[in-house]
Amino acid sequence: MTESTGFSAAEQAAIAERAQELRAQRGGKKKADALQDLLAKIEEMPEQDRAMAVAVHRIVTEAAPELEPRTWYGMPAYARGTDVLVFLQVSSKFGVRYTTLG
């Protein structure tokens, strides 16, 4: 008997990515590695989402260089310490119409 968790496959994948991110943080992952992960995630995106993610990355790093780039649920994010202050949830990730900048 299978039990439904109520999460879509995309949501379950995002949860699994977040678990990996937390394990990497506990393991003492370096800031340079976090930046490389973020840039790799941007490269994996479809062209339209990638263009927006590159623009957001450029704007955030120029306007707030003190924020640390990282991934959050497999999406680009920028944090101060452990608090995520800016994130980008692209529309293609969850099959929705609009991209969210939070």
Backbone bond lengths (Angstrom), bond angles and torsions (degrees), N, CA, C in turn:
res aa  C-N    CA-C-N  psi(-1)  N-CA   C-N-CA  omega(-1)  CA-C   N-CA-C  phi
1 M - - - 1.441 - - 1.531 108.43 -
2 T 1.306 116.09 128.28 1.463 119.77 177.89 1.516 109.43 -97.82
3 E 1.318 114.12 148.39 1.457 119.34 -178.49 1.524 108.70 -117.42
4 S 1.320 117.12 128.56 1.454 121.82 178.74 1.525 109.72 -79.75
5 T 1.339 115.72 134.96 1.459 120.04 179.01 1.518 111.57 -88.89
6 G 1.327 117.08 -12.51 1.454 120.38 -177.22 1.517 112.58 88.16
7 F 1.331 117.96 -3.15 1.457 122.16 179.26 1.522 109.78 -102.51
8 S 1.326 116.63 143.33 1.461 120.56 175.64 1.528 108.91 -72.63
9 A 1.317 116.32 168.92 1.466 120.49 178.85 1.531 110.73 -61.29
10 A 1.335 117.41 -39.26 1.470 120.91 178.66 1.525 110.75 -65.32
11 E 1.324 116.97 -39.97 1.466 120.49 178.40 1.524 110.98 -66.55
12 Q 1.328 116.98 -40.59 1.462 120.27 177.86 1.528 110.79 -63.88
13 A 1.337 117.04 -38.59 1.465 120.55 177.60 1.528 110.46 -64.93
14 A 1.335 117.24 -40.13 1.469 120.91 178.41 1.525 110.88 -64.53
15 I 1.314 117.02 -39.47 1.468 121.07 178.05 1.532 109.87 -64.04
16 A 1.330 116.48 -41.96 1.464 120.33 178.37 1.530 110.77 -64.32
17 E 1.337 117.21 -39.93 1.465 120.26 177.29 1.524 111.21 -63.48
18 R 1.333 116.46 -40.05 1.466 120.14 178.94 1.529 110.34 -63.67
19 A 1.325 117.20 -39.38 1.465 120.63 177.93 1.528 110.35 -61.75
20 Q 1.337 117.15 -40.69 1.465 120.59 176.90 1.524 111.07 -64.18
21 E 1.334 116.66 -40.50 1.467 120.62 178.84 1.525 110.87 -61.81
22 L 1.317 116.77 -42.34 1.465 120.53 179.73 1.524 111.43 -65.57
23 R 1.339 117.15 -40.22 1.467 120.37 176.67 1.527 110.57 -62.60
24 A 1.326 116.99 -40.19 1.467 120.80 179.56 1.524 110.87 -65.96
25 Q 1.337 117.51 -38.94 1.463 120.83 177.92 1.519 111.20 -63.31
26 R 1.322 116.51 -42.85 1.469 119.95 179.13 1.510 110.78 -66.04
27 G 1.325 116.32 -29.43 1.460 120.93 -179.94 1.518 113.21 -78.67
28 G 1.316 117.76 1.22 1.463 120.96 177.67 1.515 113.60 80.48
29 K 1.314 117.00 36.57 1.457 120.73 179.61 1.531 110.39 -60.47
30 K 1.312 116.00 138.49 1.462 121.43 -177.69 1.529 111.04 -80.46
31 K 1.336 115.63 156.65 1.466 121.46 179.57 1.523 111.32 -60.30
32 A 1.328 117.17 -37.16 1.465 120.57 179.55 1.524 110.42 -63.22
33 D 1.333 116.97 -38.15 1.462 120.77 177.56 1.526 110.41 -65.64
34 A 1.326 116.98 -39.55 1.464 121.02 179.32 1.524 110.22 -63.80
35 L 1.326 117.21 -40.60 1.464 120.89 177.73 1.521 110.22 -64.16
36 Q 1.322 117.29 -42.64 1.463 120.48 178.83 1.527 111.18 -63.03
37 D 1.334 117.41 -39.32 1.464 121.00 176.47 1.522 110.73 -61.83
38 L 1.339 116.72 -43.64 1.460 121.29 179.51 1.527 110.40 -61.78
39 L 1.326 117.01 -47.13 1.464 120.36 -179.64 1.527 111.47 -64.73
40 A 1.324 117.28 -35.25 1.465 120.62 176.87 1.524 110.81 -65.53
41 K 1.333 117.30 -40.69 1.469 120.94 177.90 1.522 110.70 -63.57
42 I 1.328 116.48 -39.52 1.466 119.97 178.15 1.526 110.04 -63.40
43 E 1.326 117.57 -41.89 1.467 121.32 179.98 1.525 112.41 -64.00
44 E 1.330 117.97 -29.05 1.464 122.01 -179.35 1.528 112.88 -75.35
45 M 1.320 117.20 -15.98 1.464 121.49 -174.21 1.528 111.84 -73.15
46 P 1.353 116.58 153.39 1.468 119.81 171.52 1.531 109.63 -60.52
47 E 1.320 117.29 157.04 1.468 122.73 -172.27 1.525 113.76 -51.96
48 Q 1.316 118.40 -47.32 1.465 120.77 -177.43 1.533 111.12 -62.51
49 D 1.323 116.79 -45.32 1.467 120.86 178.88 1.526 111.09 -68.14
50 R 1.331 115.77 -37.80 1.465 120.15 -179.39 1.529 110.58 -62.88
51 A 1.330 117.73 -42.06 1.467 121.05 179.61 1.526 110.61 -60.46
52 M 1.329 116.33 -42.41 1.462 119.77 179.22 1.530 110.67 -68.06
53 A 1.316 117.15 -41.72 1.468 120.97 -179.21 1.524 111.27 -64.38
54 V 1.325 117.31 -39.34 1.467 121.02 177.77 1.527 109.96 -64.35
55 A 1.332 116.88 -42.31 1.467 120.64 178.92 1.527 111.08 -63.77
56 V 1.327 116.82 -44.35 1.469 120.35 178.86 1.526 110.07 -63.50
57 H 1.327 117.21 -42.51 1.467 120.98 179.12 1.531 110.50 -59.54
58 R 1.327 116.30 -45.37 1.467 120.41 179.73 1.524 110.90 -62.67
59 I 1.322 117.27 -46.13 1.468 121.25 -178.37 1.528 111.08 -63.00
60 V 1.324 116.59 -47.23 1.473 120.04 -177.14 1.522 110.88 -65.79
61 T 1.326 117.42 -43.69 1.464 118.84 -178.06 1.526 112.13 -69.01
62 E 1.342 117.61 -29.34 1.470 119.98 176.34 1.526 111.61 -77.91
63 A 1.327 116.96 -42.45 1.468 120.96 -174.99 1.525 112.86 -79.68
64 A 1.324 116.76 -31.94 1.468 120.44 -176.89 1.530 109.68 -138.60
65 P 1.331 117.75 70.78 1.466 120.29 -176.70 1.526 113.83 -63.73
66 E 1.338 117.19 -16.28 1.466 119.81 179.51 1.529 112.56 -75.04
67 L 1.332 117.85 -15.54 1.465 120.25 178.58 1.525 109.75 -75.90
68 E 1.322 115.33 142.77 1.459 121.61 -178.26 1.524 109.75 -94.69
69 P 1.342 118.24 120.75 1.463 119.96 176.82 1.521 110.16 -70.51
70 R 1.326 116.15 142.06 1.465 122.36 179.07 1.516 108.49 -163.68
71 T 1.309 116.85 178.62 1.463 119.89 172.31 1.520 108.54 -105.33
72 W 1.315 114.62 152.45 1.466 121.95 179.95 1.514 106.29 -142.22
73 Y 1.307 117.26 113.07 1.457 123.31 -172.55 1.531 110.56 55.31
74 G 1.330 115.92 35.05 1.453 121.40 177.96 1.516 114.74 78.19
75 M 1.313 117.79 9.44 1.463 122.99 -179.34 1.528 109.66 -116.48
76 P 1.334 118.08 154.61 1.468 120.59 177.06 1.524 111.36 -61.04
77 A 1.326 115.80 137.56 1.465 121.11 179.42 1.523 108.78 -150.71
78 Y 1.319 114.53 162.68 1.463 121.59 -179.22 1.514 107.21 -136.50
79 A 1.334 115.99 129.69 1.462 120.26 -171.11 1.520 111.58 -130.54
80 R 1.311 113.60 159.49 1.466 122.02 168.75 1.522 104.33 -118.36
81 G 1.317 116.09 110.09 1.463 119.57 -174.67 1.522 109.39 67.66
82 T 1.323 116.17 -125.19 1.466 120.26 179.77 1.522 112.66 -96.71
83 D 1.336 117.29 -3.55 1.464 121.26 -176.63 1.523 111.24 -94.45
84 V 1.332 116.24 119.93 1.460 121.26 175.23 1.521 108.02 -77.01
85 L 1.326 116.32 123.73 1.462 121.30 -178.57 1.523 112.52 -103.47
86 V 1.337 117.30 -29.62 1.462 122.20 179.86 1.521 107.67 -137.46
87 F 1.332 116.78 135.98 1.458 120.25 173.99 1.516 109.31 -143.02
88 L 1.323 115.92 158.47 1.455 122.51 177.79 1.519 107.52 -125.89
89 Q 1.322 116.41 121.28 1.464 121.64 176.03 1.520 106.76 -111.95
90 V 1.324 116.05 105.59 1.461 120.07 -174.80 1.520 111.09 -76.12
91 S 1.323 115.19 150.25 1.460 120.87 -174.44 1.528 112.64 -64.68
92 S 1.320 117.78 -32.88 1.461 119.93 -176.72 1.524 112.89 -69.77
93 K 1.316 117.99 -22.24 1.468 121.36 -176.83 1.525 111.75 -62.92
94 F 1.328 116.36 -44.34 1.458 120.14 -176.41 1.526 112.61 -115.74
95 G 1.330 117.11 11.77 1.454 120.65 177.17 1.520 113.23 65.46
96 V 1.319 116.52 37.74 1.461 120.85 178.84 1.525 109.23 -106.74
97 R 1.320 115.94 170.49 1.454 120.45 -173.90 1.524 113.57 -77.58
98 Y 1.320 117.25 -36.77 1.459 120.96 -172.67 1.527 112.33 -118.29
99 T 1.317 115.06 148.99 1.456 122.20 172.04 1.521 108.10 -84.05
100 T 1.328 116.69 143.19 1.462 121.58 -178.51 1.521 109.99 -111.60
101 L 1.327 115.45 128.69 1.458 121.71 171.57 1.512 106.23 -111.38
102 G 1.323 115.94 117.64 1.464 119.43 -176.22 1.493 112.11 -123.71
